[in-house]
Amino acid sequence: MSKKRSPAIEVELTEGAVRILKGDRILTLGRADCPPEEEDPADFIIYLDDIVHWDAPHEEVEIDIDEVQAIVQAIERAFDEHGLRVDFE
């Protein structure tokens, strides 16, 4: 018996947000402000607490811990590909 393969995670970077696409679900993560005293600020800060539910019309679907880990890894790869730094708080 084969395990059903979940859709790949795609990441779209914009100036003010990161959009995660997984199948027909979308998650939009806004940019958090860097603390002013930060010496070497990241290009983008994302709060992990924002990775909880998918955007409408799937807002009732909770994102489980395995999906959170996969999303974080996909975001890190996308930023690396563009030579940018992302921090997670």
N, C-alpha and C positions, 0 to 999 in steps of 0.2 A: 504494500500500500504506500503510495507516494504522498508526501506532505504537500499541501497546496502552497505554492510560492506566492509571497506577497508582492505587490507592485513595487518597483524601484522608487527610491526617493530622489526627486529632482529639487534643486535649489536655484532660485532666481534672486540675484542681488540687485537692489535699487539703492538710490542715495539715502533713503530714509527707512527702508524696511528690507526684511528677508522674507521671501515667500517660499514655503515648502509645499511641494506637490507630491501626493502619493495616491495614485489611482485617480479617483474622482474627488478626493479630499484635498483641501487647501488649508494651510496654516500661515497666517501673516504675523510676523514678529517685528515690532517697532524697535527703533534704535533707542537705547538708554543713554543718558548723558554721562560723559566721563567726569569724574571728580576733578575740579579745577586744579588741585594740587598734584595731580598725576604727572610725573616726569616724562614718561614715554607712553602716552595714552594709546589704547587700542583704536583701530579704525572703526570698530563697531562693538558695542556691549549688548549682550542679550541676557535677560533674566530667565533663568531656568523655570521659575515659577509661572512664566507666561506660556510654557509648553504643557498645557493641560487638556484643552479641548480643541477640536478642529473648528474652522470657521463655518458659518452657516452655509449650507443647510445641514451640516453635520455637527452642529454645536453640542448635541447630546452625546456624541461619541467621545469617550475619554481616551486620551493618549496614554498607553501603558508604558511602564518603565523601559521595556525593550525597544519600543518605538522612540522614546525620548533619546536613548543612547544612539540609535541609528540616525536620528535627526541631527543630533549634536555632531556626530562623525561626518555626516554629509555636509553640514554647514562648514566645519573646519576644512574639509577638502576643497569646497568651493572658494573659500577665502584664500587658501594656500595657492590655488590655481591663478588667482588674480593678484598675488603678492601682497595680500592684506592680512591684518591681524584682527582676530575676534577674541573677545573674552566673555566668559560666562560667569554670571554672578548668581 
